[in-house]
Amino acid sequence: MNELLKRIFWKLPISKELKCRIGNKRYERIIKKEEVKDQKGSFTVIHDSRAVLEYSKYLLGQYGRRSEFFKPFSSQPGLEQEVHIAAYYLTQYHPNPQNDEWWGRGTTEWNNVNQAQPQYAGHYQPRRPGELGYYDLRLKENMQRQIELAKNYGVDVFCFYYYWFDGEHLLERPLNMFLKNKDMDIHFCYCWANENWTKRFSGTDAGVLMGITHTKENYEQFIQAVLPDMKDERYYRIKGRPVLSIYRPSLIPDTEEVLKHWRQRAKEELGADIYLIAVQERDTSINWCAAGFDAETEFQPKQIQHQCKEITKRMKPIRGDFSGNIYDYEDMVRNQRYVLSGNQKKKVYPAVMPMWDNTARRNFRGTIFHGSTPELYKIWLADVIKRLRLRKDLDDRLLFVNAWNEWGEGTYLEPDYYFGYAYLQATREALEGK
């Protein structure tokens, strides 16, 4: 009977908008009338009918919704860049034997992205890609378009994550395609993700799928994997030296000796030294230049999270067992909580993030920076660019953005359905001082 009434209702000669409003009212009555029940053995839902009603309204209103900040694509003139932007680039968007074995055939990063759920009313999840769709990086056309978009909006370097485990290179297919096709014209460099590959994608040792043996001999062997790629004329250089970042410098055994070995091998094979950058970890007091690096770089939000305003309770997560953390992005930008005083006294390249929300990977245990907008990101980026231009101690006017396409961690510049090209447009405008 109910199904018959539904079919009759949707055939009535009234507008679709009115039908949707009537449908929403019906759901509101159901929620007010019935107590929300726990799903035994699964998770706990808060018993607050107002919160559930607010959450339900939010979900029902998301279909086809665009942000007020949405921007369409806009072709930009060429840009002579005084400041260079290196965006971290993830190559996880293609099937590969390891992921097939660990997670099931055809699994890619998109499997995390499309299963994400909003944890509270106003939580932007799931994230949906824009013009590029749920792309496959085995296709040259997809990466080619990414390069076109990046250069159009002022991102002139892709910093590819490099996955090397005791001689085995993972997620290498898109990178090999890029190296083979010289017409894919953008500068690039590597960041070695020198930590274990785990089930949680969280940098812990829980559920190790692929491990790295942290010995001096193994680390010395690593450099042989990347030196040939540094001969590519597109490889980004600082003062003529190819740039290599290390994600977890604290894991390097006998650091000074390993770095000396790398430099020696580079001079023998490239005829030039390499420019080594240590990605800062949570303890920013360590002076990595004293250990043999040429410089350090920030990596957001790893270093700033502890000094940002937490608003978890205020956002009223729908799950009673929500154990993540929600921070205020706007407060962070307005109050410049991203400024680390110790980094002003060291040789540290700055970094920004357009947004952050890793609930696609971590579900109700994730970390969210709520309230990010292209305008706030632009304010942050513009301030960092201004400060960078005043620095006399750095060897290059370079900053890092986390990231170009970290969809599973909710931080990306490439277009999505909700914002369109707004974050890319904000990047360009910050570079131009608009």
RONUTI-223795 format. One record per residue (C-alpha): residue number from 1; z, y, x. Coordinates in Angstrom, 3 decimals, always signed. Each point is the difference from the previous one (the first is absolute). Layout:
   seq         c3         c2         c1
   NUM          Z          Y          X
...
***
This chain:
   seq         c3         c2         c1
     1     +0.000     +0.000     +0.000
     2     +0.957     +2.412     +2.770
     3     -3.283     -0.652     +1.819
     4     -1.969     +0.662     -3.196
     5     +1.800     +3.312     -0.534
     6     -0.704     +1.013     +3.595
     7     -3.708     -0.685     -0.396
     8     -0.125     +1.982     -3.234
     9     +1.915     +2.882     +1.591
    10     -2.378     +0.330     +2.960
    11     -3.006     +0.032     -2.346
    12     +1.348     +2.928     -2.044
    13     -2.264     +3.110     +0.112
    14     +2.473     +2.170     +1.927
    15     -0.161     +1.294     +3.560
    16     +0.957     -2.191     +2.933
    17     +2.499     +2.659     +1.095
    18     +1.824     -0.174     -3.337
    19     +0.010     -3.809     +0.101
    20     +1.596     +0.112     +3.456
    21     +2.682     +2.437     -1.195
    22     +0.809     -2.245     -2.959
    23     +0.140     -3.020     +2.309
    24     +2.373     +1.804     +2.360
    25     +2.311     +0.899     -2.874
    26     +0.090     -3.653     -1.003
    27     +1.088     -1.045     +3.493
    28     +2.651     +2.736     +0.024
    29     +1.508     -1.427     -3.202
    30     +0.022     -3.507     +1.466
    31     +1.786     +1.200     +3.134
    32     +2.592     +1.978     -1.941
    33     +0.654     -2.899     -2.351
    34     +0.263     -2.877     +2.472
    35     +2.281     -0.280     +2.970
    36     -1.792     -0.706     +3.297
    37     +0.870     -3.495     +1.163
    38     +0.274     -1.375     +3.527
    39     -2.595     -2.492     +1.178
    40     +2.307     -2.808     +1.088
    41     -0.317     -0.886     +3.663
    42     -2.597     +2.688     +0.618
    43     +1.295     +3.553     -0.077
    44     +2.290     +2.358     -1.852
    45     -1.259     +2.833     -2.180
    46     +2.295     +2.939     -0.674
    47     +1.443     +0.084     -3.543
    48     -0.782     +3.642     -0.701
    49     -2.349     +0.418     -2.940
    50     -0.797     +3.617     +0.917
    51     -1.001     -0.966     +3.513
    52     -2.072     -2.912     -1.269
    53     -1.660     +2.275     -2.559
    54     -0.834     +2.566     +2.669
    55     -1.345     -2.729     +2.260
    56     -2.110     -1.495     -2.793
    57     -1.458     +3.392     -0.913
    58     -0.921     +0.503     +3.617
    59     -1.787     -3.363     +0.199
    60     -1.872     +0.544     -3.249
    61     -1.203     +3.403     +1.169
    62     -1.526     -1.143     +3.285
    63     -3.355     -1.281     -1.226
    64     -2.764     +2.130     +1.539
    65     +2.486     +2.674     +1.100
    66     -0.918     +2.344     +2.850
    67     +2.309     +2.223     +2.013
    68     +0.001     +3.743     -0.558
    69     -0.810     +0.165     +3.725
    70     -3.086     -2.214     -0.324
    71     -2.964     +1.096     +2.141
    72     -3.577     -1.321     -0.149
    73     -2.008     -0.640     +3.148
    74     -1.221     +3.122     +1.762
    75     -2.453     -0.015     +2.904
    76     +1.362     +2.157     +2.823
    77     -1.790     +1.778     +2.868
    78     +0.503     -1.190     +3.569
    79     +3.323     +0.866     +1.581
    80     +0.704     +0.835     +3.634
    81     +3.475     -1.426     +0.368
    82     +2.620     +1.547     +2.216
    83     +2.605     -2.374     -1.419
    84     -0.814     -3.698     -0.226
    85     +1.280     -2.255     -2.772
    86     +0.433     -3.706     +0.701
    87     +0.561     -2.062     -3.141
    88     +1.450     -3.507     +0.300
    89     -2.463     -2.561     -1.304
    90     +0.832     -3.458     -1.395
    91     -2.650     -2.748     +0.263
    92     +1.743     -2.368     -2.443
    93     -2.591     +0.389     -2.788
    94     -2.062     -3.130     +0.483
    95     +0.622     -3.736     -0.367
    96     +0.865     -1.813     +3.224
    97     +1.143     -3.525     +0.930
    98     +3.616     +0.982     +0.649
    99     +0.557     +1.695     -3.352
   100     -1.880     -2.833     -1.743
   101     +2.458     -2.452     +1.532
   102     +3.158     +2.047     -0.566
   103     -0.628     +1.513     -3.421
   104     -2.974     -1.771     -1.568
   105     -3.776     +0.336     +0.248
   106     -1.391     +3.511     -0.229
   107     +3.332     +1.781     +0.413
   108     -0.199     +3.520     +1.426
   109     +2.183     +3.109     -0.084
   110     -1.411     +0.738     -3.462
   111     +2.048     -2.906     -1.380
   112     +3.147     +1.989     +0.761
   113     -1.445     +3.256     -1.290
   114     -1.176     -1.095     -3.429
   115     +3.219     -1.816     -0.970
   116     +2.286     +3.010     +0.519
   117     +2.051     +1.213     -2.963
   118     +1.610     +3.365     -0.763
   119     +3.737     -0.165     +0.598
   120     +0.823     +3.036     -2.163
   121     -1.675     +2.493     -2.299
   122     -2.205     +2.241     +2.132
   123     -0.448     -2.566     +2.765
   124     -3.663     -0.063     +1.077
   125     -0.750     -3.713     +0.150
   126     -2.207     -1.926     +0.201
   127     -2.254     +1.987     +2.300
   128     -3.659     -0.275     -0.894
   129     -2.802     +0.779     +2.474
   130     -2.666     +2.571     -0.733
   131     -3.676     -0.095     +1.004
   132     +0.456     -2.733     +2.599
   133     +1.550     -2.410     -2.495
   134     +1.850     -3.112     +1.165
   135     -2.220     -0.081     +3.038
   136     -0.777     -2.854     +2.381
   137     -0.110     +1.009     +3.665
   138     -2.471     -2.737     +0.829
   139     -2.635     +2.370     -1.415
   140     -1.215     +2.675     +2.373
   141     -0.783     +2.366     -2.886
   142     +3.678     +0.266     -0.894
   143     +1.196     +1.016     +3.448
   144     -3.024     +2.244     +0.440
   145     +0.976     +1.920     -3.140
   146     +3.603     +0.239     +1.188
   147     -1.244     +1.607     +3.205
   148     -2.185     +2.435     -1.934
   149     +2.943     +1.003     -2.183
   150     +2.385     +0.344     +2.931
   151     -2.317     +2.259     +1.986
   152     -0.939     +2.023     -3.070
   153     +3.636     +0.951     -0.507
   154     +1.130     +0.423     +3.609
   155     +1.410     -3.400     +0.989
   156     -1.774     -0.565     +3.306
   157     +1.835     -3.031     +1.431
   158     +0.793     -3.428     -1.435
   159     +2.999     -1.560     +1.720
   160     -0.612     -3.693     -0.697
   161     +2.995     -2.308     -0.121
   162     -0.613     -2.728     +2.540
   163     +1.481     -3.428     -0.724
   164     +0.307     -2.150     +3.124
   165     +2.312     -3.008     +0.107
   166     +0.242     -1.836     +3.325
   167     -3.744     +0.129     +0.551
   168     -1.065     -0.300     -3.643
   169     -1.575     +3.041     -1.681
   170     +0.482     +0.212     -3.802
   171     -1.756     +2.126     -2.643
   172     -2.674     +0.658     +2.591
   173     -3.165     -0.374     -2.058
   174     -0.292     +3.628     -1.244
   175     +0.834     +1.260     +3.465
   176     -2.631     -2.199     +1.623
   177     -2.543     +1.258     -2.524
   178     +0.921     +3.582     +0.850
   179     -0.295     -0.611     +3.737
   180     -3.398     -1.642     -0.431
   181     -1.460     +2.848     -2.092
   182     -0.173     +3.142     +2.119
   183     -1.380     +1.966     -2.949
   184     +3.481     -0.121     -1.557
   185     +0.740     +3.286     +1.661
   186     +3.672     +0.867     +0.122
   187     +2.513     +0.097     +2.840
   188     +2.518     -2.832     +0.037
   189     +2.979     -1.289     +1.908
   190     +2.434     -2.901     -0.303
   191     +3.614     -0.383     -0.992
   192     +1.264     -3.425     +1.019
   193     +2.259     -1.303     -2.787
   194     +2.099     -1.983     +2.468
   195     +2.390     -1.612     -2.447
   196     +0.153     -3.294     -1.826
   197     -2.184     -0.492     -3.068
   198     +2.408     -0.860     -2.792
   199     -0.076     -0.956     -3.656
   200     +1.613     +3.268     -0.936
   201     -2.318     +2.294     +1.981
   202     +3.187     +1.882     +0.837
   203     +0.403     -0.371     +3.759
   204     +2.913     -2.423     -0.297
   205     +0.076     -3.496     +1.422
   206     +0.445     -1.601     -3.424
   207     -2.729     -2.491     -0.812
   208     -2.040     +0.367     +3.205
   209     -3.633     -0.977     -0.485
   210     -1.358     +1.029     +3.379
   211     +2.284     +0.912     +2.875
   212     -0.312     +1.818     +3.301
   213     +1.652     -1.391     +3.103
   214     +1.771     +2.981     +1.505
   215     -0.339     -0.838     +3.673
   216     -1.251     +2.146     +2.866
   217     -2.870     -2.411     +0.657
   218     -1.152     -0.002     -3.616
   219     +0.081     +3.779     -0.261
   220     -1.944     +0.354     +3.221
   221     -2.634     -2.326     -1.440
   222     -0.449     +2.198     -3.081
   223     -1.765     +2.832     +1.811
   224     -2.978     -2.255     +0.785
   225     -0.745     -0.241     -3.715
   226     -0.486     +3.733     -0.526
   227     -1.449     +1.308     +3.274
   228     -3.617     -0.998     -0.833
   229     +0.140     +1.990     -3.255
   230     +1.177     +3.088     +1.869
   231     -3.404     +0.201     +1.671
   232     -1.479     +0.986     -3.380
   233     -1.064     +3.662     +0.092
   234     +1.665     +0.503     -3.405
   235     +3.415     -0.992     +1.327
   236     +2.341     +2.989     -0.202
   237     +1.125     +1.439     +3.312
   238     +2.535     +2.555     +1.097
   239     -0.960     +1.659     +3.272
   240     -2.598     -2.713     +0.514
   241     +2.517     -2.820     -0.519
   242     -0.321     -2.495     -2.907
   243     +2.960     +0.171     -2.389
   244     +2.118     -3.051     -0.785
   245     +3.055     +0.119     -2.291
   246     +2.735     -2.621     -0.108
   247     +1.716     -0.400     -3.367
   248     +3.239     -1.576     +1.287
   249     +0.556     +1.213     +3.566
   250     +3.565     -1.343     -0.038
   251     -1.397     -3.554     -0.060
   252     -1.847     +0.355     +3.303
   253     +1.809     -2.058     +2.638
   254     +0.387     +1.639     +3.430
   255     -1.734     +3.063     -1.411
   256     -0.705     +1.921     +3.198
   257     -1.549     -3.002     +1.745
   258     -2.151     -0.956     -3.000
   259     -1.343     +3.536     -0.383
   260     -0.744     +0.209     +3.720
   261     -1.979     -3.223     -0.302
   262     -1.965     +1.364     -2.948
   263     -0.845     +3.178     +1.881
   264     -1.100     -1.923     +3.061
   265     -2.270     -2.296     -2.000
   266     -1.495     +3.017     -1.810
   267     -0.794     +1.741     +3.275
   268     -1.654     -3.163     +1.301
   269     -2.129     -0.614     -3.106
   270     -0.548     +3.491     -1.398
   271     +0.297     +2.163     +3.059
   272     +2.610     +2.045     -1.864
   273     +3.631     -0.168     -1.010
   274     +0.974     -0.571     -3.646
   275     +2.001     +2.451     -2.082
   276     +3.004     -1.873     -1.394
   277     +1.824     +1.212     -3.097
   278     +3.283     -1.510     -1.221
   279     +0.407     +0.047     -3.770
   280     +3.528     +1.176     -0.667
   281     +2.379     -2.439     -1.626
   282     +3.120     +0.891     -1.975
   283     +1.887     +1.053     +3.139
   284     -1.915     +3.118     +1.013
   285     +2.393     +0.836     +2.832
   286     -1.705     -2.467     +2.362
   287     -2.208     +1.721     +2.567
   288     -3.013     -2.276     +0.202
   289     -1.749     +2.211     +2.544
   290     +2.805     -0.851     +2.440
   291     -0.918     -3.672     -0.555
   292     -3.630     +0.579     +0.989
   293     -1.782     +1.260     -3.118
   294     -2.062     +3.175     +0.027
   295     +1.338     +1.189     -3.345
   296     +1.594     -1.047     -3.282
   297     -1.050     +0.447     -3.606
   298     +1.883     +0.263     -3.242
   299     -0.673     -2.582     -2.693
   300     +0.860     +0.973     -3.548
   301     +2.243     -0.698     -1.805
   302     +1.796     -2.164     +2.547
   303     +1.794     +2.826     +1.784
   304     +0.625     +2.460     -2.840
   305     +1.171     -2.303     -2.779
   306     +3.674     +0.243     +0.947
   307     +0.016     +3.789     -0.380
   308     -1.861     +0.189     -3.310
   309     +1.540     +0.534     -3.440
   310     +0.520     -3.241     -1.914
   311     -0.569     +0.183     -3.776
   312     +0.128     -3.681     -0.984
   313     +2.545     +0.351     -2.811
   314     -1.687     +3.111     -1.374
   315     -3.299     -1.854     -0.468
   316     +1.657     -2.732     -2.131
   317     -1.777     -3.171     +1.194
   318     -0.708     -2.315     -2.925
   319     +1.339     -3.048     +1.852
   320     +3.740     -0.342     +0.198
   321     -0.370     -1.831     +3.312
   322     -2.218     +2.647     +1.637
   323     +1.159     +0.090     +3.616
   324     -2.578     +2.324     +1.537
   325     +0.302     +3.656     +0.934
   326     -1.713     +2.971     -1.601
   327     -0.276     +3.256     +1.956
   328     -1.111     +3.472     -1.027
   329     -3.359     +0.814     +1.642
   330     +0.019     +3.612     -1.169
   331     +3.495     +0.637     +1.345
   332     -1.042     -1.545     +3.304
   333     -2.965     +2.371     +0.304
   334     +1.622     +3.170     -1.362
   335     +3.031     -0.389     +2.250
   336     -2.042     -1.225     +2.981
   337     +2.124     -3.105     +0.368
   338     -2.898     -1.451     +2.007
   339     +0.900     +2.253     +2.933
   340     +1.941     -2.002     +2.577
   341     +1.664     +2.387     +2.434
   342     +0.003     -2.538     +2.815
   343     -3.773     -0.376     -0.214
   344     -0.509     +3.681     +0.734
   345     +1.459     -0.573     +3.447
   346     -2.069     -3.083     +0.836
   347     -3.686     -0.800     +0.372
   348     -0.520     -1.235     -3.552
   349     -3.154     +0.173     -2.101
   350     +0.817     +0.818     -3.635
   351     -0.776     -2.150     -3.036
   352     -0.190     +0.466     -3.756
   353     -0.382     -2.241     -3.041
   354     -1.789     +0.963     -3.222
   355     +2.372     -2.208     -2.037
   356     +2.086     -3.161     +0.336
   357     +0.779     -2.835     -2.414
   358     +0.125     -3.587     +1.276
   359     +1.034     -1.628     -3.295
   360     -3.394     -1.734     -0.070
   361     +1.369     -2.094     +2.869
   362     +3.728     +0.173     -0.612
   363     +0.150     +0.214     -3.826
   364     +3.451     +1.148     -1.205
   365     +1.267     +0.143     +3.601
   366     -2.543     +2.582     +1.101
   367     +0.320     +3.511     +1.371
   368     -1.591     +2.820     -1.969
   369     -0.537     +3.671     +0.808
   370     -0.271     +1.343     -3.526
   371     -1.886     +3.152     -0.940
   372     -2.684     +0.132     +2.648
   373     -2.917     +2.255     -0.897
   374     -3.055     +1.135     +1.955
   375     +1.416     +3.540     +0.058
   376     +3.310     -1.091     +1.534
   377     -1.792     -2.180     +2.540
   378     -2.209     +2.981     +0.886
   379     +3.058     +2.202     +0.588
   380     +1.468     -2.610     +2.346
   381     -3.269     -0.601     +1.841
   382     -0.733     +3.719     +0.364
   383     +3.457     +0.603     +1.449
   384     -0.418     -2.861     +2.484
   385     -3.408     +1.361     +1.052
   386     +1.490     +3.454     +0.522
   387     +2.803     -1.408     +2.136
   388     -2.437     -2.201     +1.925
   389     -2.106     +2.999     +0.981
   390     +3.061     +1.608     +1.546
   391     +0.916     -3.017     +2.125
   392     -0.733     +0.404     +3.697
   393     +1.458     -3.293     +1.198
   394     -2.421     -2.365     -1.736
   395     -3.230     -1.183     +1.612
   396     -2.009     +0.207     -3.225
   397     +0.157     +1.608     -3.417
   398     +0.309     -3.311     -1.766
   399     +2.006     -1.071     -3.030
   400     +0.282     -3.312     -1.805
   401     -0.189     -0.658     -3.742
   402     +1.550     -3.079     -1.552
   403     -2.509     -1.056     -1.211
   404     -3.666     -0.255     -0.892
   405     +0.335     -3.122     -2.150
   406     +3.528     -1.439     -0.140
   407     -0.227     -0.763     -3.716
   408     +2.771     -2.598     +0.074
   409     +2.390     +2.630     +1.372
   410     -1.290     +2.657     -2.366
   411     -1.203     +2.368     +2.688
   412     -3.716     +0.706     +0.326
   413     -2.503     +2.846     +0.221
   414     -3.067     -1.711     -1.404
   415     -0.739     +0.724     -3.675
   416     +1.832     -1.647     -2.861
   417     -0.576     +0.129     -3.741
   418     +2.949     +2.266     -0.793
   419     -0.342     +2.732     +2.643
   420     -3.662     -0.426     +0.879
   421     -0.741     +1.748     +3.318
   422     +2.938     +2.407     -0.263
   423     +1.874     -1.216     +3.092
   424     -3.181     +0.108     +2.062
   425     -0.752     +3.492     -1.275
   426     +3.549     +1.063     +0.892
   427     -0.532     -1.351     +3.521
   428     -3.153     +2.053     +0.455
   429     +1.600     +3.158     -1.383
   430     +3.045     -0.365     +2.273
   431     -2.320     -0.270     +3.005
   432     -1.908     +3.094     -1.094
   433     +3.158     +1.964     -0.747
   434     -0.851     +0.476     -3.679
***
